Amino acid sequence: MCSVNFTQRKQRSSMAKSNMDWVTELMDASTNCVIGYEKYLRDKITSKELAKIMKKLYNILPMDMMPGDDDLDLKD
């Protein structure tokens, strides 16, 4: 007999779907950032326009899971 009931399977399925939606949204925003940065380097958009594009990616990322500034090693 199966130990997972219908409700649990439905919850897992919807969780997997929402996770896939997030990954798709993240990929789209990341791609837009790369394209936007390339346009910025070629003087096709302003820094304010690039900032708007980057902000969309920032809002998607789980920043509460990121290390604090003191945890980042930015040395070359």
C-alpha positions in Angstrom: 0.0 0.0 0.0 1.2 3.5 -0.8 2.1 5.6 2.2 1.7 8.9 0.3 -1.9 10.1 0.0 -3.4 12.1 -2.8 -3.1 15.4 -1.0 0.6 14.9 -0.3 1.2 14.0 -3.9 -0.7 17.1 -5.1 1.3 19.3 -2.7 4.6 17.9 -4.0 3.5 18.4 -7.6 2.5 22.0 -7.1 5.7 22.7 -5.2 7.8 21.2 -8.0 5.8 23.3 -10.5 6.3 26.5 -8.5 10.0 25.7 -8.2 10.2 25.2 -12.0 8.4 28.5 -12.5 10.9 30.3 -10.3 13.8 28.7 -12.1 12.4 29.8 -15.4 11.8 33.3 -14.1 15.4 33.4 -12.8 16.8 32.3 -16.1 14.8 34.9 -18.0 15.9 37.7 -15.6 19.6 36.5 -15.8 19.5 36.5 -19.5 18.0 40.0 -19.6 20.8 41.2 -17.3 23.5 39.8 -19.5 21.9 41.4 -22.6 21.3 44.6 -20.8 24.9 44.8 -19.6 26.1 44.2 -23.2 23.9 47.0 -24.3 25.2 49.2 -21.6 28.8 48.5 -22.6 27.9 49.5 -26.2 26.3 52.7 -24.9 22.8 51.5 -26.1 21.2 52.0 -22.7 21.9 54.2 -19.7 23.1 53.1 -16.3 19.6 53.9 -14.9 18.1 51.5 -17.5 20.6 48.8 -16.6 19.8 49.3 -12.9 16.1 48.7 -13.5 17.0 45.4 -15.3 19.4 44.3 -12.5 16.8 45.2 -9.9 14.4 42.7 -11.4 17.0 40.0 -11.0 17.8 41.1 -7.5 14.1 40.9 -6.5 13.9 37.3 -7.7 17.0 36.1 -5.8 16.6 34.8 -2.3 18.8 37.4 -0.8 18.0 36.4 2.8 20.0 33.3 2.1 23.1 35.2 0.9 26.1 35.6 3.1 26.6 39.0 4.8 29.1 41.6 3.5 31.7 40.5 6.0 31.4 36.9 4.7 32.3 37.9 1.1 35.8 37.5 -0.1 36.2 40.0 -3.0 40.0 39.7 -3.2 41.6 38.7 -6.5 
